[in-house]
Amino acid sequence: MGYLQRILFTGLATAALAFSDVPTCTLTVFPQNILVVAGGGSGTLSVTTSDPGCSWGALGSNSAWIQGNPPTTGGTGNGTVSFTVAANTNPTPRTGTLTLTLLGSSTFNYQVQIEQTGTITPQPFNDVPTNHPYVLYVDQIQTAGLTTGCSLFPPLFCPDQSVTRGQMAVFIVRAAVGDTFTYPNLPYFDDVNQNHPYFKYIQKLRELGITTGCSATPALYCPDSSVTRLQMAIFLMRGRFGSALADTNLNNSTTAYFADVPTGSPGFPYVQKMKDFGITSGCSETLYCPGDPISRGQTAVFLTRVFLTPFLVF
């Protein structure tokens, strides 16, 4: 079995939730990504709606160590939600989510990602010290078996290097199905033969419908090319939910979060869902930077939040 798990929602239900009659409601939650020390603590989320008549609910958490409470103000219009995180007595870090939902003719779920440190902060690789901004995420994907780094001797992760399409295939396939799987022996792509170090992963990625390559004629995958932030959003959502669902019905919010990924643009649903789930906050408050290459360190963050964090799917 791989690390992709469909986790049932067992969070705290709020009191009766009224549906909004306002047709164009949007909801903003701040902050959407929270880091908590091992000793635990409490905090408050700020909820802002586009109209005073917009209705929303705080559904709580499906991680027992996160306690989400009903709205302390609102439920309609602007409001706040309080939460408490229990102490983590284990040496390893952990991740979980709080879920809020916007109610109306269509409902949209918004995830607040919570990462908590362990009692010991390990140094997973020589170039990822304990004070590195991505150390918790790199440690988690190493522990989950998603990476062995970019070098074994010495043990390095190369967090600032851009992720290649070949490396991306390894990350996502391991996260989705594990490291033991069947795959077609006849190469899909002319530039990835049976002797390529990433052959089985790229074959599986194509078999799962997560990629069609970088060229149809000739059939190429471009394994050494860098992955952009937009491409990564597409790969991650297809890997997490399956290509059939991801390409047709992500149930994403429809009001654009980022000025550089407008409604109707290529990849719009995937980027929107990444933001709905608190997986990304963009490269700035209003931009996603879809054409920028994504680093291995940033990829560790995305992989942890997409595949190793329990959350309500839709």
C-alpha positions in Angstrom: 0.0 0.0 0.0 1.2 3.5 -0.7 1.0 6.6 1.4 -2.0 7.9 -0.4 -4.9 7.3 2.1 -8.5 8.3 1.9 -9.1 9.4 5.5 -12.7 9.6 6.8 -13.8 12.9 8.3 -14.5 12.6 12.0 -14.3 16.2 13.1 -16.4 18.2 15.4 -19.8 19.2 13.9 -21.1 22.7 14.7 -24.6 23.6 15.5 -27.2 23.7 12.7 -25.6 25.3 9.6 -27.8 27.7 7.6 -27.3 27.9 3.9 -26.5 31.3 2.3 -28.9 32.9 -0.1 -26.1 35.2 -1.4 -25.2 33.9 -4.9 -21.6 35.1 -5.1 -20.1 34.4 -1.7 -16.4 34.0 -1.2 -14.5 33.2 2.0 -10.9 34.0 3.1 -9.3 32.3 6.1 -6.2 33.7 7.8 -3.7 32.2 8.5 -4.1 29.1 6.4 -0.7 27.5 7.4 0.2 27.3 11.0 3.4 26.0 12.7 3.0 24.9 16.4 5.8 23.9 18.8 5.9 20.5 20.3 4.4 21.7 23.6 1.1 22.6 21.8 -1.0 25.7 22.2 -4.1 27.5 21.1 -4.9 30.1 18.5 -7.6 31.9 16.5 -8.4 31.9 12.8 -9.9 35.0 11.1 -12.7 34.4 8.6 -13.7 37.1 6.1 -16.6 36.8 3.7 -17.5 38.8 0.7 -21.0 39.7 2.0 -22.5 39.8 5.4 -25.1 37.3 4.3 -22.6 34.6 3.4 -22.9 31.5 5.6 -20.1 29.3 6.7 -19.3 26.6 9.2 -16.3 25.4 11.2 -16.4 21.6 10.9 -13.5 21.0 13.2 -10.5 18.6 12.6 -10.0 14.9 11.7 -6.8 14.7 13.7 -7.5 13.9 17.4 -4.6 16.2 18.5 -6.3 19.3 16.9 -9.5 20.5 18.6 -11.4 22.9 16.5 -14.3 24.8 18.2 -17.5 26.2 16.8 -17.4 29.9 15.7 -16.8 32.3 18.5 -18.3 35.0 16.4 -20.3 34.8 13.2 -21.2 31.8 11.2 -22.7 34.3 8.8 -20.5 37.1 7.6 -17.1 37.7 9.2 -16.0 35.8 12.3 -13.4 33.8 14.1 -12.7 30.2 15.0 -10.5 29.1 17.9 -8.5 25.9 18.0 -6.2 24.0 20.4 -3.3 21.8 19.6 -2.3 19.1 22.1 1.4 18.5 23.1 3.3 16.2 20.7 5.2 13.8 22.9 6.8 12.0 20.0 10.2 12.9 18.5 8.8 13.2 15.0 6.7 16.1 13.6 3.1 15.7 12.5 0.6 17.5 10.3 -3.2 17.9 10.3 -6.0 20.2 9.3 -8.9 22.2 10.4 -11.8 22.4 7.9 -14.1 25.3 7.3 -16.9 25.2 4.7 -18.7 28.0 2.7 -22.4 27.1 2.4 -24.7 27.9 -0.4 -26.0 26.4 -3.7 -22.5 24.8 -3.9 -20.4 24.2 -0.9 -16.6 24.6 -0.8 -14.3 23.3 1.9 -11.2 25.2 3.0 -8.4 23.5 4.8 -6.1 25.2 7.4 -2.9 23.2 7.5 -1.3 22.8 10.9 2.3 21.5 11.3 3.6 20.6 14.7 7.3 20.0 15.6 8.3 16.9 17.5 10.3 16.7 20.7 13.5 16.2 18.7 14.2 18.1 15.5 16.4 15.8 13.4 18.8 16.8 10.7 17.7 14.5 7.8 20.6 15.6 5.5 23.9 17.4 5.8 22.6 20.4 3.8 19.2 20.6 5.8 20.2 21.7 9.3 17.7 21.9 12.1 17.2 25.6 11.6 16.4 25.2 7.9 12.9 26.6 6.9 12.0 23.3 5.3 13.5 20.8 7.8 10.2 19.5 9.1 9.0 18.8 5.6 12.2 17.2 4.4 12.3 15.0 7.5 8.7 13.9 6.9 9.1 12.9 3.3 12.4 11.1 4.1 10.6 9.2 7.0 7.8 8.3 4.6 10.2 6.9 2.1 9.5 9.5 -0.6 13.1 10.6 -1.0 16.6 9.4 -0.4 18.1 12.8 -1.2 20.2 13.9 -4.1 23.4 12.2 -2.8 24.0 9.2 -0.5 27.7 9.9 0.3 27.6 12.5 1.7 23.8 12.5 2.5 22.4 15.6 0.8 19.0 16.7 -0.2 19.9 19.8 -2.4 16.9 21.8 -1.2 17.6 24.8 -3.4 17.9 22.9 -6.7 15.0 22.9 -9.1 13.0 19.7 -9.3 13.3 17.9 -12.6 10.5 16.1 -14.3 12.3 12.8 -13.6 12.6 13.5 -9.9 9.0 14.6 -9.8 7.9 11.3 -11.1 9.7 9.5 -8.3 8.2 11.7 -5.6 4.6 11.5 -6.8 4.5 7.8 -7.7 6.1 6.8 -4.3 3.5 9.0 -2.5 0.6 7.7 -4.5 1.4 3.9 -4.8 4.5 3.2 -2.8 7.8 1.9 -4.2 6.6 -1.6 -5.2 4.3 -1.6 -8.2 3.8 -3.1 -11.7 4.4 -1.0 -14.8 4.5 -1.4 -18.6 7.8 -2.6 -20.0 7.3 -1.0 -23.4 8.5 2.6 -23.1 5.9 5.3 -23.6 8.5 7.9 -24.3 11.4 8.0 -26.8 13.7 9.8 -24.3 13.1 7.4 -21.4 14.2 3.8 -22.2 14.4 0.8 -19.9 17.9 1.7 -18.7 16.8 5.2 -17.5 17.2 5.5 -13.7 13.6 6.8 -13.4 12.1 4.5 -16.0 9.6 2.6 -13.8 8.4 5.8 -12.1 7.8 7.6 -15.4 6.1 4.6 -16.9 3.8 4.4 -13.9 3.1 8.2 -14.0 2.0 7.8 -17.6 -0.1 4.7 -16.9 -1.9 6.5 -14.1 -2.7 9.4 -16.5 -0.8 11.9 -14.4 1.3 13.0 -17.4 1.2 12.7 -21.2 4.8 13.9 -21.5 6.2 17.1 -22.9 5.6 16.3 -26.6 3.2 14.0 -28.4 5.1 13.8 -31.7 7.7 12.6 -31.1 6.7 11.1 -27.8 8.9 12.7 -25.2 8.9 13.1 -21.4 11.8 15.6 -21.0 13.0 14.0 -17.7 15.8 16.6 -17.2 13.6 19.6 -17.6 12.6 21.7 -14.6 9.1 21.5 -13.2 7.2 24.8 -12.9 4.9 25.7 -10.0 1.9 25.4 -12.3 2.9 21.9 -13.6 3.5 20.8 -10.0 0.0 21.8 -9.0 -1.4 19.7 -11.8 0.8 16.7 -11.1 0.0 16.8 -7.3 -3.8 17.1 -7.7 -3.9 14.3 -10.3 -1.6 12.2 -8.1 -3.7 12.8 -5.0 -7.2 12.4 -6.5 -6.6 10.5 -9.7 -6.5 12.0 -13.1 -10.2 11.4 -14.0 -11.5 13.3 -11.0 -8.8 16.0 -11.0 -9.3 16.8 -14.6 -13.1 17.0 -14.5 -14.5 17.8 -11.0 -12.1 19.2 -8.3 -15.0 21.2 -6.8 -12.7 24.1 -6.5 -13.6 27.7 -5.5 -14.3 29.7 -8.7 -13.2 33.2 -7.6 -9.5 33.5 -8.6 -7.1 33.7 -5.7 -4.1 34.8 -7.8 -3.9 37.5 -10.4 -1.5 35.5 -12.6 -3.8 32.4 -12.6 -7.1 33.9 -13.7 -10.4 32.1 -14.2 -10.2 30.0 -17.4 -6.5 29.9 -17.6 -4.6 26.6 -18.0 -4.3 24.9 -14.7 -6.8 27.2 -12.9 -8.8 24.5 -11.1 -5.6 22.8 -9.8 -4.1 25.9 -8.4 -7.4 27.0 -6.9 -7.8 23.6 -5.1 -4.2 23.8 -3.8 -5.2 27.1 -2.2 -8.5 25.8 -1.0 -6.7 23.1 0.9 -4.1 25.4 2.4 -1.3 23.7 0.4 0.0 26.9 -1.1 -0.3 30.6 -0.3 1.4 31.5 -3.5 4.7 33.3 -4.1 3.1 36.6 -2.8 -0.3 37.6 -1.4 -1.8 38.0 -4.9 0.5 35.9 -7.1 1.2 32.2 -7.7 4.2 32.6 -10.1 3.0 29.7 -12.3 6.0 29.8 -14.6 8.7 29.7 -11.9 10.6 26.5 -11.4 9.9 24.8 -8.1 12.8 23.8 -5.8 13.2 20.5 -4.0 12.7 22.2 -0.7 9.4 23.7 -1.8 8.4 20.3 -3.2 8.9 18.7 0.2 6.4 21.2 1.6 3.8 20.4 -1.1 4.3 16.6 -0.8 3.8 16.7 3.0 0.7 18.8 2.8 -0.9 16.9 -0.1 0.0 13.2 0.7 1.0 13.0 4.3 -1.6 15.2 5.9 -5.1 14.0 6.7 -7.8 16.3 5.4 -11.4 16.3 4.2 -11.3 15.6 0.5 -14.4 17.4 -0.8 
